[in-house]
Amino acid sequence: MARIFLSLLFLTLPVFAQKKSVFLITDAEGVGGVCRQDQTEPKDTEMRQLLTGEINAAVEGFLAGGADEVVVWDGHDGSQTLSTLTIHPKAKLLMGAVGTSMLMERHWSAVAYVGQHSKANVKGGIMAHSYSSLGIQVMKLNGKPVGEIDMIAAMAGQFGTPVIFLSGDKAAAEELHEIVPQAETAIVKEGLGRYTCISLSAPAARELIKEGARKSMALIGTVKPYQVQGPATLEIEFTTRNTIGPDTELRTGAEVIDSQTVRYKGKDVLEVWQRYRAK
């Protein structure tokens, strides 16, 4: 009987190992039809409808492409934009802070973005910024200017997880393709200025996202994770609204460059991000 049980267990192990989970990270500035700062308020009714429609289209695409599970993180402005009342019935909604590891230790099959904007100071980037439009002027990882796209991809890569899909503006799609050329993208709008864009209609954006998400599932197992080799440095140049505190130099791995710039050092992306985010 024990041998039979073990045989059945080993036969079922590959089934569990092949479970395909997608971690879908959301934002608002890259959503089709969103081109003004006031539209990005978490309780803005139109933005919530537009974002939820794009998320649900992506979920439909991932499921059609073979995903077994899609976990959607409400990643915009304090995680207070999405609702379980309107999210796709087959998706799961993650609300709240995800910590410095960004939950990548769960070893998702793939990571994807919906509603993503580009990093700060990018021409044609609609409301482009690197984590804080008011607080951060420039963020550099190992000397390279970065924003959410690079940092999330690098953290995912730290745990061996690839990025397969992004929807957002043209600048954001180009930014992802610089580090993951094979990734599927759905460009839902083009920036003419920080607050001026040409956008697809909501139905057209959703159809494009659904198809891109479906196709991206074929990349799992073939596209390589984006990995930044250690040791790592993370340099933050703050705006004058958010200058460096007097005790910053006492923080582990921190080096104050000037009145607005601090550089953190660590053995890898995870450690350097943890040192920057430490309270």
N, C-alpha and C positions, 0 to 999 in steps of 0.2 A: 504493500500500500504506500509506504514511504517513497519507494522508487517511482511509482506512478505519479504521486503528487509532485515530486521534483521534476519529472519529465514534463508535466503540464505547466509547471511554473516557468521552466526554461523556454517552453514554446510560446508563452504569453509575454515574456520579457521584451522581445522585439516590438510588439504592438505598443507597449508603454513607451519604449524608447523613441518610437516614431511619431509621438504626439507633437503636432505643430502648433506652437503658441506664438502669437504676435502681440508685442507690446506697442500700442499705438499712443503716441504722445501728441497732445493737441496744444494749439495756441490760437490766437485770434487775428493777429495782424496780417496773416497770409491767406485769410479766407476770401473767396470770391465775393465781390460786392462790398468789401470793407476797405475803405480808403481814407477815412478820417479818424482822428484820435478819439473823438467822442463816441464813435461806433464800437470801440473796444471795451467799453465799460461792461463788466460781467453781467449786469442786469439789463443790458440793452436787448430789447425783445427781438429786433430784427437780426442782430448779430447772433444771438443764441439759436435762432431758427436756421440761419445760414450755416453756422458751424455744425450744428447737430445734423443737418442734412448731408453735409460733406462727410462727417464721421460715419454716419449710417451707410452711405454709399461705399466708403472704404471697407467697412465691415462686411457688407454684401460681397464685395470683390474678393476679400481675403477668404471668406468662407467658400465662395465659388471656386477659388484656386486651390482649395484643399486644407485650409486652416481648421484646426480642431477647437481652438480657443483664441478669442481676441479680448485682451484687457485694455481698456481705454483709460488713460490718465488725464484727468481734467487739469492740464498744466498751465492754464492761463490765469494770472492775477489772483493768486490765493485759492485756486481750485474751487471756485464758486460759480462756475458758468454752466455746467452741464447738470442734467437731472436723469434719474432712473426712470422717470415717467416717459421720457422721449427718446432715450438711447435705444439703439437696436436691441430687440428682445433676446438675441443670442449673444450679445456682448456683455462684458462685465465692466463696471465703472469703478475706477479707483479715484478717491477723493482725498485730498490732504497732501502734506509734504512727503516726499519719497526718500529723504535723507541724502547724504553725500554720495552714496553708491548708486543712486537713482534706481535702486532695486534690480540692478543688473546681475546681482549674485543669484537671482532666480534662474539665470541661464535660459532666457527666452530663445525660441528658435530664430526670431528676427525682431528688429525694431523698425518702426515706421513713424512718420510725422504727418500730421494734417493741420493746415492753417499756419504753416511755418513761414517766418520772415527771415531775412538775411541778417548778417552781422552788422555792427555799426559802421558808418562812414562808407557805405557802398552806394555807388551811383545807380539810381533806378530802384533802390530798395525801398519799398513802401513801409514807412514807420520803422526803418531798420534800426536795430540796437543790439547790444550784447548784454543780455540779462536785465539791465536797467537803463532805460533811456534817459533818466534824470541823473543817475548816480555814476555811470561808467562811460568814459569817453572811448577808451581802447582796452581790449583784453587780448593778451598774446600768450599762446601756448608754445613753448620752445621757440620763441621769437616770431611766430606766425600769428597775425591777427585772426581772432576766432570769435564765434558767438555760440548760440545754443546748438547749431547744427554740428559743428566740430566737436564741442565738448561732450554732447550726448553720444555721438558716434565713437569718440575715443574711449568713453567710459564703457560703452557696450563692448568695444573691442578688447578692453582690459579683461573682460570675462568671456571672450571668444564668441560674441554675438554679432552678427552682421546687420547692417542697415540695408533695407531692400526697397523702401518707397518713401516719397515725399510729395505732398501737395502744397502749393503755395504760389508766391509770385515768381516771376522769371529769374530774379536775382537769387532767390533762395535755391531754386532748382540748379542753377549754375554753380552755386556754392557747394552743394552736395556732390555734384558731378566732378568737382575738383579732387575730392578725396575718395569717392566711390563711383567711378565712371559707369559701372554697370547698373546702378540703381534705377528703378523706374520712377519717373516723375510725372506729375500732372500740373501743368502751368495754368492756373485759373485766372491770372491777371498779369498785366505788365505795368511797371511803374514808370511814369513820366516825370515824377517828382516825389518828394516825400509824402505828399498828401494828394497826389493826382495819379489816377490809374485808368487803364482800359481793362474792363472785366468781362468775363463770360457771364452769361445768364446763369442763374442757380441750377436749372435743369441740365444745362450743358456742362457745367462744372462737375456736377454729381456723376454724370455719365462718364466723363473723362476720368474721374477719380476711381470709380468702380472698376473700369477696365484696366487702369494702371495697377490698382491693387491686386486684381486677379492675376495679371501677368507677373507681378513681382513675386508671387509665391514660388514660381519655378526657379527663382534665384537661390532659395534656401538649399544649402549643400554645395553650391557652386561659387557664389560670391564670397570673397574673403572678408573677414572683419577688418575694420579700419583700426590699426594698432599704432600707437605712438610709443616709440622706444624710450625707456628711461635711461638715465635720470631725467626728470621733468622740471621745467620752470614755468610758472604762471605769473605773468606780469599784468597788473591792473593799474591803468591810469584813470583816476577818478575825475569827475567834473568838479568845478569849484563849489558845487552844492553839497558835495560829499567828500570832504577832505580827510586826510589820514589822522587818526587819533594819536595822542602822545605816547601811548603804550604799545603801538604797533610793532616796534622793533623787538619787544619782549616776547612776541609770539614765535613759536617754534618754526624755523625755516624761513622767517620773514626778513627781508632786507629793504629798508626804505631808500628809494632812489632819489626822490625829491619830495616837495610838499604835497604832490598829488599822485605819486607813483610808488607802488610797493611790489616787490618781486618775491614770490614764494618758491622754495626749492623742495623737491621730494624725490624719492626713489622711482616713482612712477606717477601716472596720471591720477590714480586714486588717492595716493598720499598727498600730492600737491593740492588737489581739490579739497581734501579734508582739512588741510592746514589753512587754506583760504576761507573756507566756510565755517571754521571753528569759532564759536562764540566766546 
